[in-house]
Amino acid sequence: MKDILDQSDIEVLMSAISTGEVEEEVHYGQLFSSHRTDLDNVEIKDYDFKRPERISKDQMRALRDLHEAFARNFGASLSGFLRAIVEVKIASADQLTYAEFISSLPNPTSFNLIDAPPLDGQLCMEISPLIVYPIIDRLLGGTNAEVFIPQRPLTLIETRLIQKILQRAMAALSEAWESVRKIDFRLGQMESNPHIVQIVPPNEVVVVIGFELKLANRAGTMSLCIPFTVIEPLIDEISAQSWFQAGRSRDADQWSRLIGKRLADAPVNVVAVLAEATITVSDLQNLEIGDLIMTEKPASSPVTICIEGVPKFLGSIGQHRGKRAVRVHRAVKASDRL
């Protein structure tokens, strides 16, 4: 028998298949399962063992929402500190291996380790030099018009200035994570070469939250790397479903107590108004030492105590332990003529 088919043999086989005389073999992929499965309804997806997805899409969505709150708070804190509008927003949220994350970073850069007690392990935050040096220039009184981005590690003075920015980032991060668990994020070691720092094995899965920072006409990136082993104890609490269930279980009284506790520490200005009078500008210019300004209010009448400019109480002025003081008599009523 010939091992090689000639053209006539191929044509005979093709015609036999088309007429149904020879059935075409169909090969199915072999599936191993503890129970029988209908092969027609099986959905097979590719799985890359180099990049395992250990966090579900719902949990990734919840992490993204959580760090959107961090971005808003951090942007507001930076804007007040730098006296300029700083926009911080999330650009990406992905699962990578630690080796892939490190290989994507420039060198040198601002690479900072973060301790997160009571969680075990460390996080890391990287800030691009494209936005680090404009921030330093702003802190030193510059205008960011012509900022040169040097390819060198930060100096000692520059590192101390960036620490002030990172401390505000830690405060905003702790505030954002408070809805899941109270975590005290603290700034740890600061490096310029990310390749010499290894917080987890290279093939360990990490969640990388990418941010975009804009300051005037300058922009740069910031990356927050969260190893899965660090947040594994909180993985069930991070899911969006548990957030919503926790939100529904909190009653109005609990929120009222929480808001009241926060408001109790807010400082307010208190002013005691003795009397008010109206004079002309010419009389104001001619005032001298010893002149009297007459008012229609008797000296024995109570003074008005204003909280942030709003009349709230009536009281009397005096002294207490050698210092001027105001004694509160009662609250202001709608019928009082002030």
C-alpha positions in Angstrom: 0.0 0.0 0.0 1.3 3.4 -0.9 2.1 5.7 2.1 1.5 8.9 0.0 -1.9 9.7 -1.5 -1.9 11.0 -5.1 -4.3 13.7 -6.4 -6.9 11.1 -7.5 -7.0 9.5 -4.0 -7.5 12.9 -2.4 -10.4 13.8 -4.8 -12.1 10.4 -4.0 -11.9 11.1 -0.2 -13.2 14.7 -0.6 -16.2 13.5 -2.7 -16.9 10.7 -0.1 -17.0 13.2 2.7 -19.2 15.6 0.8 -21.8 12.9 0.0 -21.8 11.5 3.6 -20.2 8.1 2.8 -17.3 8.9 5.2 -18.0 10.7 8.5 -15.7 13.5 9.5 -14.1 13.0 12.9 -14.7 15.7 15.5 -12.2 16.0 18.3 -13.5 17.3 21.6 -11.3 18.7 24.3 -11.1 16.3 27.3 -12.5 17.8 30.5 -11.8 16.4 33.9 -14.5 17.0 36.5 -16.0 15.4 39.6 -19.4 15.4 38.0 -20.7 14.9 34.5 -20.9 18.0 32.3 -22.8 18.7 29.1 -20.0 19.4 26.6 -22.3 21.4 24.4 -22.9 24.0 27.2 -19.3 24.3 28.5 -17.7 27.7 28.3 -13.9 27.4 28.1 -11.7 30.5 28.8 -8.0 31.0 28.5 -6.2 31.2 31.8 -2.7 32.7 32.2 -0.9 31.1 35.1 1.7 33.9 35.1 -1.0 36.4 35.9 -3.6 34.8 38.1 -6.7 36.8 39.0 -7.1 36.3 42.7 -9.5 39.3 43.2 -13.0 39.2 41.7 -14.3 42.0 39.4 -16.7 43.1 42.2 -13.9 43.5 44.6 -11.8 45.3 42.1 -14.7 47.7 41.4 -15.0 48.2 45.2 -11.3 49.0 45.5 -11.6 51.5 42.6 -14.5 53.2 44.3 -12.6 53.3 47.6 -9.6 54.9 46.1 -11.7 57.4 44.1 -12.6 58.8 47.6 -8.9 58.9 48.4 -8.2 60.8 45.2 -10.8 63.4 46.0 -9.5 63.9 49.6 -5.9 63.9 48.5 -6.5 66.4 45.7 -8.3 68.8 48.1 -5.5 68.5 50.7 -2.8 69.2 48.1 -4.7 72.1 46.7 -4.9 73.8 50.2 -1.3 73.0 51.0 0.2 74.2 47.7 -2.3 77.1 47.3 -3.0 75.9 43.8 -5.6 73.7 42.1 -4.4 70.1 42.1 -6.5 67.5 40.3 -6.1 63.8 41.3 -8.1 61.1 39.6 -7.9 57.4 39.0 -6.4 56.3 35.7 -6.3 52.5 36.0 -6.8 49.6 38.4 -5.2 46.3 37.4 -3.9 43.0 38.8 -0.2 42.4 38.0 2.7 40.5 39.4 5.1 42.4 41.5 7.9 41.9 38.9 5.7 43.4 36.1 4.9 46.4 38.3 8.5 47.1 39.2 9.6 46.7 35.5 7.1 49.4 34.5 8.6 52.1 36.8 11.3 54.6 35.8 14.6 54.8 37.5 15.2 57.0 39.4 11.8 57.8 40.8 10.2 58.5 44.2 9.5 55.0 45.5 8.0 55.0 49.0 7.2 52.1 51.3 4.0 52.2 53.5 3.3 50.4 56.7 -0.3 49.5 57.4 -0.8 48.3 60.9 -2.7 46.2 62.0 -2.2 44.5 58.6 0.9 42.4 58.0 3.3 43.4 55.2 3.9 46.7 53.3 2.4 48.7 50.5 4.3 51.0 48.2 3.6 54.3 46.5 5.5 55.6 43.5 5.3 59.2 42.3 6.6 60.1 38.9 9.5 62.7 38.7 7.3 64.6 36.1 5.1 65.8 38.9 7.5 65.5 41.9 9.8 68.3 40.7 6.9 70.7 39.8 5.5 70.2 43.3 9.0 70.9 44.8 9.3 74.0 42.6 5.9 75.2 43.9 6.8 74.7 47.5 10.0 76.7 47.0 8.1 79.6 45.4 8.4 78.9 41.7 5.8 79.2 39.0 6.3 75.9 37.2 6.8 77.9 34.0 10.1 76.3 33.0 10.8 73.4 35.4 13.7 71.2 34.5 13.2 67.5 35.3 16.7 66.1 36.3 17.5 62.4 35.9 18.9 61.9 39.4 17.7 60.8 42.8 16.1 63.3 45.1 18.4 65.3 47.4 17.9 65.4 51.2 16.1 68.7 51.1 13.8 67.5 48.2 13.1 64.3 50.1 12.0 66.3 53.2 9.7 68.4 51.1 8.1 65.4 49.4 7.6 63.8 52.9 5.1 66.6 53.6 3.1 65.6 50.5 3.3 61.9 51.4 2.1 62.6 55.0 -1.1 64.1 53.5 -1.5 61.1 51.2 -1.2 58.8 54.3 -3.9 60.8 56.1 -6.2 60.7 53.0 -5.6 57.0 52.6 -6.4 56.2 56.2 -9.7 58.3 55.9 -10.7 56.4 52.7 -10.1 52.9 54.2 -11.9 53.8 57.4 -15.2 52.6 55.8 -13.7 49.1 55.6 -11.4 48.9 58.6 -9.5 51.4 60.7 -5.9 51.3 59.3 -3.1 53.6 60.3 -1.1 54.1 57.1 2.4 55.3 57.9 5.2 56.4 55.6 8.2 54.0 55.8 11.5 53.8 53.8 12.0 56.1 50.8 14.1 55.0 47.8 14.9 56.3 44.4 15.6 52.9 42.7 12.5 50.6 42.8 14.5 47.6 41.7 16.4 47.3 45.0 13.2 47.1 47.1 11.3 43.8 47.2 8.3 43.7 49.5 6.9 40.5 48.1 8.2 37.7 45.8 8.4 38.7 42.1 5.5 36.4 41.0 3.2 37.5 43.8 -0.1 39.1 42.7 -0.5 42.8 43.5 -3.2 45.3 42.8 -1.9 48.5 41.2 -4.1 51.6 41.4 -2.8 54.2 38.9 -3.5 57.9 39.5 -3.1 61.0 37.4 -2.0 64.3 39.1 -2.4 67.7 37.4 -0.8 70.9 38.8 -1.3 73.9 36.6 0.3 73.0 33.2 2.1 70.0 34.6 1.0 66.4 34.9 2.4 63.1 36.2 1.4 59.7 37.5 1.2 58.1 40.9 0.9 54.4 41.5 -0.3 52.6 44.7 0.8 48.9 44.8 -1.2 46.7 47.2 0.0 43.1 47.6 -2.8 40.5 47.7 -1.2 38.9 50.8 -1.7 42.2 52.7 -5.4 42.7 52.0 -6.3 39.1 52.0 -7.8 39.2 55.5 -10.1 42.1 54.3 -11.0 40.6 51.0 -14.6 39.8 52.0 -15.1 43.2 53.5 -13.9 45.0 50.4 -16.6 43.6 48.1 -19.2 46.1 47.1 -22.0 43.8 48.3 -20.8 43.8 51.9 -20.4 47.6 51.7 -24.0 48.0 50.7 -25.2 45.6 53.4 -23.2 47.3 56.0 -24.6 50.7 54.9 -28.2 49.4 55.2 -27.6 48.0 58.7 -26.4 51.4 60.1 -29.4 53.3 61.5 -29.9 57.0 61.4 -29.0 57.3 65.1 -25.5 55.9 64.6 -24.9 58.3 61.7 -26.1 61.2 63.9 -23.8 60.3 66.7 -20.9 60.0 64.2 -21.6 63.4 62.6 -22.1 65.0 66.0 -18.8 63.7 67.2 -17.0 65.1 64.2 -18.8 68.5 64.6 -18.0 68.7 68.3 -14.3 69.2 67.5 -14.9 71.9 64.9 -13.6 75.3 66.1 -15.9 78.4 65.9 -15.4 82.1 66.5 -17.3 83.6 69.5 -17.8 87.5 69.6 -19.5 89.5 72.3 -21.0 92.7 70.8 -21.1 95.4 73.5 -22.9 98.0 71.3 -23.2 99.4 67.8 -23.3 103.0 66.6 -23.3 104.9 63.3 -21.0 107.8 62.6 -19.9 109.7 59.5 -16.5 109.3 57.8 -15.6 112.8 58.8 -16.3 112.1 62.5 -14.2 109.0 62.2 -11.3 111.0 60.8 -11.5 113.6 63.5 -11.6 111.1 66.4 -8.9 111.6 69.1 -7.9 110.0 72.3 -10.5 110.6 75.0 -13.4 111.2 72.6 -16.7 109.5 73.4 -18.9 107.6 71.0 -22.5 107.7 72.2 -24.8 104.6 71.7 -28.4 104.1 72.4 -27.8 100.9 74.4 -27.7 101.2 78.2 -24.6 99.9 80.0 -26.7 97.6 82.2 -28.3 95.8 79.2 -27.0 92.4 78.3 -24.5 92.0 75.5 -25.2 89.9 72.4 -23.0 86.8 71.9 -22.5 85.9 68.3 -21.3 82.5 67.0 -19.7 82.8 63.6 -21.5 86.1 63.1 -25.0 84.8 64.1 -26.6 86.0 67.4 -27.1 83.0 69.6 -27.0 84.1 73.3 -27.4 87.0 75.7 -24.9 87.5 78.5 -22.9 89.9 80.5 -19.2 90.9 80.5 -16.8 90.6 83.4 -13.6 89.1 84.6 -12.6 85.5 85.5 -9.2 84.8 87.1 -7.8 88.1 85.7 -9.1 87.6 82.2 -12.0 89.1 80.4 -15.0 86.8 80.2 -18.6 86.6 79.1 -21.3 84.9 81.2 -24.2 83.4 79.2 -27.6 84.1 80.5 -30.0 82.6 78.0 -30.5 81.9 74.3 -31.7 84.5 71.9 -35.4 84.4 71.3 -37.3 85.4 68.1 -39.0 88.3 70.1 -35.7 89.8 71.2 -34.7 93.2 69.6 -31.0 93.1 69.1 
